[in-house]
């Protein structure tokens, strides 16, 4: 399902204009992104969490050049679904 399809679905279910729903969805994404950039996790009870995961520095190999490179420590965004959400998806 694409973002446009989500906007259409929300608009149909709520009766709110698509432009307003589009602005709301964009604002939601902006807030989640800015929170994760600041290092703040975002939690939605019963749905899941958007969390910042820290990756430690590590040594990797470039096989084609047969050299080692250092990958610096960094943060990555991660979505962790809630247990109830996972159970519902498993059941179909």
C-alpha positions, 0 to 999 in steps of 0.5 A, a space after each residue: 500500500 502506498 502513501 497515496 492509497 493510505 491517504 485515500 483510505 483515511 479520507 474515505 473512512 473519515 470523510 475528511 478532504 484528501 488535502 487535509 489528510 495528506 497534510 496530516 500524514 506528512 506532518 506525522 512523518 516529519 514529526 517521527 523523523 525529527 524525533 528520531 534525528 534528535 535521538 528520541 524514540 516514538 511509541 504507539 501503544 498497541 502498534 509499535 515503536 520507532 526507535 534509534 538503534 546504535 551500531 558500534 564501530 566495526 572493521 569490514 573487508 573490501 573483498 575486491 581490493 583485499 583491504 580492511 575499512 573501518 565503519 564508524 559508530 552510527 545510529 539507524 532508525 528501526 521499527 519494532 512492532 508491538 506483540 499484539 500487532 505481531 500476533 494479529 499479522 501472524 494470524 492473517 
